Every structure is written in structure tokens, then in C-alpha cells.
Amino acid sequence: MNLLWLQSGGCGGCSMSLLCADTADFAGQLEGAGIRLLWHPSLSLASGADVVALLDNLLAGRIALDALCVEGALLRGPNGTGRFHVLAGTGVAMIDWVRRLAGVARHVVAVGACAAWGGVTAAGSNPTEATGLQHDDERPGGLLGPDFRSRSGLPVVNIAGCPTHPGWVLETLMALAADLLGPADLDALGRPRFYADQLVHHGCTRNEFYEFKASAEKPSDLGCMMEHMGCKGTQAHADCNTRLWNGEGSCTRGGHACISCTEPGFQDPGHAFAETPKIAGIPVGLPTDMPKAWFVALASLSKSATPRRVRENATADHRVVAPQIRKTGRR
């Protein structure tokens, strides 16, 4: 599978995440999966005329383009011209190159939230008119339009995240190379279901605190960060707490609330990331698939049943009360 990787409007963080993974032999893994990296702006030696010649050969069909990966948002400004981002040495806007190459690619892959829906690059007033490949935040469309399908018949495959987990990228590319990724393997937003059918909440080390609604009150506390600290782990589709970063880390394990970076519009929550907006004391963002009345009833019961150990540890930065020692044999 011939793979071309382009970077548009963004920070390059998804490439950095991929290259800083504990399995650092990125090129070796691609080669082992039968994937030939034609060009990557940070990894390839070719530049200038050599890259332009490669792009021309891909468009002409002299070299097959099996997978077009785009990292970073597509900058349509000013006024839809795309002149804010021109591919060096060509005089042609990056959005025009992406449109042309997407038209001949067997698969089109958005790497990261910016390429998927605009992401941080599209935050605020969005002066650069940044958008995703096939979504403009929650709205279908983006640069390529809602009806776009690559030569394989698939829509844009959105490996969303800010940044993406290295495993999501590598496993998606390997699945495409082996023809193991079909329409049924993508969710309603075009994300690979092997990671998007799960929630960040799954596997969170703070789940006991969540069960009893024993909440953290400041950044260093051990308790659940949903009630006061802005955590959206019960709403964010990703497997961050079961597929750990470099084998041991995640946002919540590092003491930071999940900001739901795999979801459209996460960059503009309407409040500080470390705050939980509430109405009448009830968090606005409740766990997915849970009616508000159920949550209120369960939260009230859970708080009344919270063990002293859980309640006191929740607002401490270390374990102050250890579990009691009891016989666990059957009686």
C-alpha cells in the first residue's frame, strides 16, 4: 500500500505522538505491514522539485496512491481561496492539492481532530476558515463534502484525537493495507470502531470514586473529576484508559480531566476545560445513554453510601485511609 502523508494547518502533534511512542520503529512497522511510505514532511529526505514530481506522478496515475493521510486542518481562507496555505514551490493552495489527490486515492485518512473536524485550528472566530476533510465540527461537509467517497467506497476515515494515539494510527493503516476496514468498521462519524466504540471512562483508575460520586475539588485530588473538574471521560469515545500511552499513561491517570478531544467541537466547550458547567447543581454533560433523572437518583444514593475511605481519599493528593483488612472467605 503506497502511503502519502501531508501536513496542513496544525501543530504536527499527531506526528510527534506517533514518533515518540514506545515502539519507535514506525518505518519498520509500516514495512512489516506492506505499507510503503512515499513521503512524510518530517521523515522524508525528498523536498522541493522531487516532491512536486511525486505529486504529479500520483495525480497522473504513474504511481498508485493507496492511502492519502492528511494531518492538520484544511485552511480555506481568505475568502475560500486557500491562499493562507500554499504548498511551497508550487503556487497552489494546499486545499487544491488535497482535493486533487483525494480524487485519485483509494483511501483518504484524517489523522487527528484538526483534519477530522477542524479541531483547535478552527477554534474561536476561525479567521483562517479552517475545516476538516469531511466535517466542519459536527456538521458533515468540510473540504470534500458530505457525499465524498474514495475509490474504495469509504468516506474519510477519521482517526480523531488531539493528538492521536500511535496505536490508533498504526492499526488503522494496517487494517486498510489488509483490506480489513469496511463501512461497518466505522462509526457514524467515520472513526474506526476498534477504539471509538469505547469510552475514556472504561478502565479509569478513578472509577471507584465515580461510583460513589466522591469528587475531586482541586487538581491534585484523587477523586472523580467529572463533578467539579470538567472531566468528560463518560462521554468521550476512545480507549485511552485501556490502551495506555507508552504503556502506562493517560490524561486522567496524569491528574488531568478528559477534554473529549476525539469529539467534534471539543475545542470550544463554552467554559474553561477544568470546570464542569451545572444547572441546579447537576452537571450539564452527563454520561452517554443515561437519563438525567436516573443520574440524579443514583448520585444521591451513591453519596449517602460513600465509605469514609473513599470520601476522605477523594479530596487528598495521596491515599490517607487504606482499605480495611477483613476475611474474604465464604461465611
Residue pairs with C-beta under 8 A, 6 or more apart in sequence:
1 33
1 34
1 35
1 36
1 66
1 67
1 173
1 176
1 177
2 36
2 38
2 63
2 64
2 65
2 66
2 67
3 30
3 35
3 36
3 37
3 38
3 66
3 67
3 69
3 173
4 38
4 39
4 54
4 58
4 65
4 67
4 68
4 69
4 101
4 105
5 15
5 37
5 39
5 40
5 41
5 69
5 70
5 71
5 111
6 41
6 68
6 69
6 70
6 71
6 94
6 97
6 98
6 101
7 15
7 41
7 42
7 70
7 71
7 72
8 70
8 71
8 72
8 73
8 74
8 75
8 85
8 94
8 95
8 98
8 114
8 115
9 72
9 73
9 74
9 75
9 84
9 85
9 114
9 121
9 128
9 130
10 71
10 72
10 73
10 112
10 114
10 115
10 119
10 120
10 121
11 72
11 120
12 42
12 71
12 72
13 112
13 162
13 163
14 71
14 111
14 112
14 161
14 163
14 164
14 169
15 40
15 42
15 71
16 163
17 163
17 164
17 165
17 166
18 26
18 164
18 166
18 169
18 170
19 26
19 42
19 43
20 246
21 166
21 167
21 246
22 246
22 247
23 29
23 166
26 43
26 170
27 37
27 43
29 170
30 36
30 37
30 170
30 173
33 173
33 174
33 177
33 178
34 177
34 178
35 67
35 173
35 174
35 177
37 43
37 44
38 54
38 58
38 63
38 65
39 46
39 51
39 54
44 51
46 54
48 88
48 89
49 89
51 89
52 89
52 90
54 63
55 97
55 101
57 63
58 64
58 65
58 101
58 104
59 100
59 101
59 104
61 104
64 106
65 101
65 104
65 105
65 106
66 105
66 106
66 107
66 176
66 177
67 105
67 106
67 107
67 108
67 109
67 173
67 176
67 177
68 98
68 101
68 102
68 105
68 107
68 108
68 109
69 109
69 111
69 173
70 98
70 108
70 109
70 110
70 111
70 115
70 133
71 111
71 112
71 114
71 115
72 112
72 114
72 115
72 121
73 114
73 115
73 118
73 119
73 121
73 122
73 128
73 130
73 131
73 132
74 82
74 94
74 95
74 98
74 115
74 130
74 131
74 132
74 133
74 142
74 143
75 82
75 84
75 85
75 94
75 95
75 121
75 128
75 129
75 130
76 82
76 95
76 128
76 129
76 130
76 131
76 143
77 83
77 84
77 127
77 128
77 129
77 130
78 84
78 129
79 129
80 129
81 93
82 93
82 94
82 95
82 96
83 93
84 128
84 129
85 93
85 94
85 95
85 128
86 92
86 93
86 94
87 93
87 94
87 97
90 97
95 143
98 133
98 143
99 143
99 144
102 108
102 133
102 144
102 148
102 150
104 151
105 150
105 151
106 150
106 151
106 152
107 150
107 151
107 152
107 154
107 157
107 176
108 133
108 144
108 148
108 150
108 154
108 156
108 157
109 156
109 157
109 159
109 172
109 173
109 176
110 116
110 132
110 133
110 134
110 156
110 157
110 158
110 159
110 160
110 190
111 159
111 164
111 169
112 119
112 159
112 160
112 161
112 162
112 163
112 164
113 119
113 120
113 160
113 161
113 162
113 261
113 262
113 266
113 267
114 120
114 121
114 122
114 130
114 132
114 162
115 132
115 133
115 158
116 132
116 133
116 135
116 156
116 158
116 159
116 160
116 189
116 190
116 191
116 264
117 131
117 132
117 135
117 136
117 137
117 138
117 142
117 158
117 160
117 264
117 265
118 126
118 130
118 131
118 132
118 135
118 136
118 137
118 142
118 267
119 130
119 132
119 162
119 266
119 267
120 162
120 267
121 128
121 130
122 130
122 131
122 132
122 136
122 137
122 267
123 267
123 268
124 268
131 141
131 142
131 143
132 142
132 143
132 156
132 158
133 142
133 143
133 144
133 156
133 158
134 140
134 141
134 142
134 143
134 144
134 145
134 146
134 148
134 155
134 156
134 158
134 190
135 141
135 142
135 158
135 189
135 190
135 264
136 142
137 264
137 265
138 264
138 265
140 146
142 156
144 156
148 155
148 156
149 155
150 156
153 183
154 181
154 182
154 183
154 186
155 186
155 190
156 190
157 172
157 176
157 181
157 186
157 190
157 191
157 192
158 189
158 190
158 191
159 168
159 169
159 172
159 191
159 192
160 189
160 191
160 196
160 261
160 262
160 263
161 168
161 238
161 261
161 262
162 261
162 262
162 266
162 267
165 195
165 238
165 240
165 243
165 245
167 195
167 243
168 192
168 195
171 192
171 194
172 181
172 192
175 181
175 185
175 192
181 192
185 192
185 193
185 194
186 192
186 193
187 193
187 196
187 197
187 237
189 196
189 264
191 237
191 262
195 237
195 238
195 239
195 243
196 237
196 238
196 262
197 237
198 237
198 238
198 239
198 242
199 233
199 234
199 235
199 236
199 237
199 238
199 288
200 232
200 233
200 234
200 236
200 237
200 238
200 239
200 240
200 241
200 250
200 251
200 252
200 258
200 260
201 207
201 210
201 233
201 234
201 236
201 241
201 287
202 239
202 241
202 242
203 239
203 241
203 242
204 210
204 233
204 241
204 250
204 252
205 241
205 252
205 253
206 222
206 223
206 224
206 225
206 252
208 310
209 215
209 216
209 222
209 223
209 224
209 310
209 313
209 314
210 224
210 226
210 234
211 302
212 302
212 303
212 305
212 306
212 307
212 310
212 311
213 224
213 227
213 299
213 302
213 303
213 306
214 223
214 224
214 303
214 306
214 310
214 311
214 313
214 314
215 223
215 224
215 225
215 226
215 227
215 228
215 229
215 314
216 222
216 223
216 224
216 225
216 228
216 229
216 314
216 315
217 223
217 228
217 315
218 315
219 229
219 255
219 256
219 274
220 255
220 317
221 314
221 315
221 316
221 317
222 313
222 314
222 316
222 317
222 318
222 319
223 313
223 314
223 315
224 231
224 314
225 231
225 233
225 252
225 257
225 258
226 232
226 233
226 234
226 276
226 283
227 276
227 283
228 275
228 276
229 257
229 274
229 275
229 276
230 257
230 259
230 269
230 271
230 272
230 273
230 274
230 275
230 276
231 252
231 257
231 258
231 276
232 257
232 258
232 259
232 260
232 285
233 241
233 252
233 257
233 258
234 286
234 287
234 288
235 260
235 263
235 285
235 286
235 287
235 288
236 258
236 260
236 261
236 262
236 263
237 262
237 263
238 262
240 250
240 251
240 252
240 258
241 250
241 252
241 253
244 250
244 253
251 257
251 258
251 259
252 258
257 273
257 274
259 266
259 269
259 273
260 266
270 277
271 277
276 283
276 284
276 285
277 283
277 284
277 285
278 284
282 292
282 295
282 296
286 292
286 295
287 295
308 321
309 321
309 322
309 323
309 324
312 320
312 321
313 319
313 320
313 321
